[in-house]
Amino acid sequence: MMGKTTLPEGFSELERFVPDWAVTHSADRAARRLDSTSEEREAFFYAANDLAAPALALLDSKPLAELDEAETRLMQLMLSLAHVALAVEIQGDDESRHAVGARHMTITRASADPR
């Protein structure tokens, strides 16, 4: 990839997903999942899932408060991956049916949200 990357070295393959999936709050990640198409979810899932182990190793290497901006973006992508993995791996073709009920569940705050 040419140009500036907003993710740590080694994760440039995920750069194209940053605008849509690197979101700050859990409620926004859930909304993005519900508003995305199956093609968008699957493209993100298969790209991010392949890099999940090295991403988590990097993120686990220092305290949360010491993550820089690029590492924070990577963490946000991994948190979105957790939302999307349920849709892709478990719900599959039933995701749209489950999304109807999920739209009525409001996330007010999650432990991963910034304070």
Secondary structure as GFF3:
##gff-version 3
##sequence-region A 1 115
A	DSSP	three_ten_helix	12	17	.	.	.	ID=ss1
A	DSSP	alpha_helix	18	21	.	.	.	ID=ss2
A	DSSP	alpha_helix	26	35	.	.	.	ID=ss3
A	DSSP	alpha_helix	38	59	.	.	.	ID=ss4
A	DSSP	three_ten_helix	64	66	.	.	.	ID=ss5
A	DSSP	alpha_helix	69	85	.	.	.	ID=ss6
A	DSSP	pi_helix	86	91	.	.	.	ID=ss7
A	DSSP	three_ten_helix	92	94	.	.	.	ID=ss8
A	DSSP	alpha_helix	95	102	.	.	.	ID=ss9
###
